[in-house]
Amino acid sequence: MHSNESTLPIAQRVHINTRQEPILFLREDSVVARSEGFNAMSRVKVAVEDRAIIATLVIVGPELLPEGHAGLSEIAWHLLALTEGQRIRLSHPAPVASLSFMRHKVYGHELNREQITAVISDIVAGRYMDVQIAAFITACADNRLSRQEMVNLTRAMVESGERLAWSGPRIVDKHCVGGLPGNRTTPVVVAIAAAAGLIMPKTSSRAITSPAGTADVMETLAPVELEIADLRRVVAREGGCVAWGGAANLSPADDILIRVEKALGIDSEGQLVASILSKKIAAGSTDVLIDIPVGPTAKIRSEQAAALLAQELAGVGAALGIKVQVEITDGRQPVGRGIGPALEARDVLAVLRNQPDAPEDLRERCLRLAGRLLELANASEPGKGYGDAREILDSGAARDKFYAICKAQGGMREPPVAPCRFHVLADRDGTVSSIDNRLVANVAKLAGAPVEKSAGLEFLVRLGQSVKRGEPLMIIHAASPGELEYAVSFQREHPEMIRFGDASGSLPDPEMTDPDQELAPTEPYTR
């Protein structure tokens, strides 16, 4: 290790986003790399003042970095709180002891609380490479976590970040396991619960594999990146919030594990339980309602799988001191009309404002879940929660509370509108017999959601609905013609997205368009 300050490499921010994995860049002719014996993909301890991380080394050509400089990725720069021109110390890191526990799990052994805590602590500290995190995730998949390991994993994930505490005796929360496009009930449920006098500090995630997360939808209506002090202020004032959990540093281990799970395409039951409950416990919740949609193309595909997941959620929750109840719901088709941040936000507003054209299925799901939550927290008598929730919504109290929450979070705004649209029309008469949720979600994502907040699609048909030739089935929204074409190409390639009852047809001819729609430079782009 170099101890002479003048010979230490100068930190340079290279503005490369490597998500949560810190990356160090050194020239191939680097004196430091040669003297320390560093090679490409070596693990290197990077230190400045009293801060240190472990980064993965990438060797680059001399034209990419000035001599005597060391490049750092965005996450490495952030973790070290560097400023341009600072000198950094590079050395070999001490062995990561918890890697032996990870290997222990790979070979099928059960880990105790101390071992799981050590693994999670090192993952959050950046001591694991993504490939090592992937090995841990894979070793825990396929129901290879015992109930006690789920408890220990959840506890370790809670302890990895901040933990909120509230003065009220009952702090409620609601969560959906996902996999159902347009199922944006949370903002309405929060508004109803807060209007009923409950405390509901809702911290939500951004989209992981879906066209929109709750935080993405809420962000089209109000600011969501609330620091803990602001979050406390909003909840103290209005009784609830809908904020992005990442800004509050709640269970940061969860965000890291989810990122690698997404790349692997793995979503195991044990880690799903720990993911959900760690965020709820960290947010200070005491009573939690979990929505589990079940359908052939939802995340949970059978009643049996839903029942097993419900059992684990309730059991782990009880072991950690929170009350968990589950609502198993219909996951056979998208909910509401909008799929994508702004389009889902418009559905939420329509329900809250009691508009005649508000999607009835979304309204009913919101009332059902809100009613169940009121009963769970003893704010309604058994069997009367639905009616109480409906009265709060119909009276406008939920709408007013939601407006107040938005104002407290920084001000309410109307969601944006996409400039480009494609109308998909039925090419014949038929009755809708099946809808593939995953393909529908993919169309919305290819149109630009959730990065482009206005992008996504309006889904206009329901199971069992009879349609006539020329009637609209969906409208794809995009921020640019290129993204629109990308989504339309995918739609053309997957005729199984919507099937009709006679089984002889599927998605209509993609060349079918609205004959009354004229294409002009100042109008929405419509094929």
Sequence and secondary structure as in RCSB ss.txt:
>XXXX:A:sequence
MHSNESTLPIAQRVHINTRQEPILFLREDSVVARSEGFNAMSRVKVAVEDRAIIATLVIVGPELLPEGHAGLSEI
AWHLLALTEGQRIRLSHPAPVASLSFMRHKVYGHELNREQITAVISDIVAGRYMDVQIAAFITACADNRLSRQEM
VNLTRAMVESGERLAWSGPRIVDKHCVGGLPGNRTTPVVVAIAAAAGLIMPKTSSRAITSPAGTADVMETLAPVE
LEIADLRRVVAREGGCVAWGGAANLSPADDILIRVEKALGIDSEGQLVASILSKKIAAGSTDVLIDIPVGPTAKI
RSEQAAALLAQELAGVGAALGIKVQVEITDGRQPVGRGIGPALEARDVLAVLRNQPDAPEDLRERCLRLAGRLLE
LANASEPGKGYGDAREILDSGAARDKFYAICKAQGGMREPPVAPCRFHVLADRDGTVSSIDNRLVANVAKLAGAP
VEKSAGLEFLVRLGQSVKRGEPLMIIHAASPGELEYAVSFQREHPEMIRFGDASGSLPDPEMTDPDQELAPTEPY
TR
>XXXX:A:secstr
    GGGS EEEE     TTS EEEEETT HHHHHHT  TT EEEEEETTEEEEEEEEEE GGGS TTEEEE HH
HHHHHT  TT B EEE     TTHHHHHHHHTT    HHHHHHHHHHHHTT S HHHHHHHHHHHTTT S HHHH
HHHHHHHHHTSB    SSS BEEEEE    TT   HHHHHHHHHHTT BEEEEE   SSSS  HHHHHHTTS   
  HHHHHHHHHHHSEEEEEGGGGTBSHHHHHHHHHHHHHT   HHHHHHHHHHHHHHTT SEEEEEEEE TTSSB
  HHHHHHHHHHHHHHHHHTT EEEEEEEE SS  SSEESHHHHHHHHHHHHTT TTS HHHHHHHHHHHHHHHH
HTTSS TT HHHHHHHHHHTTHHHHHHHHHHHHTT        SEEEEEE SS EEEEEE HHHHHHHHHHTTTT
TSTT EEEE   TT EE TT EEEEEEESSHHHHHHHHHHHHH GGGEEETTSS  S  TT   TT    TTS E
E 
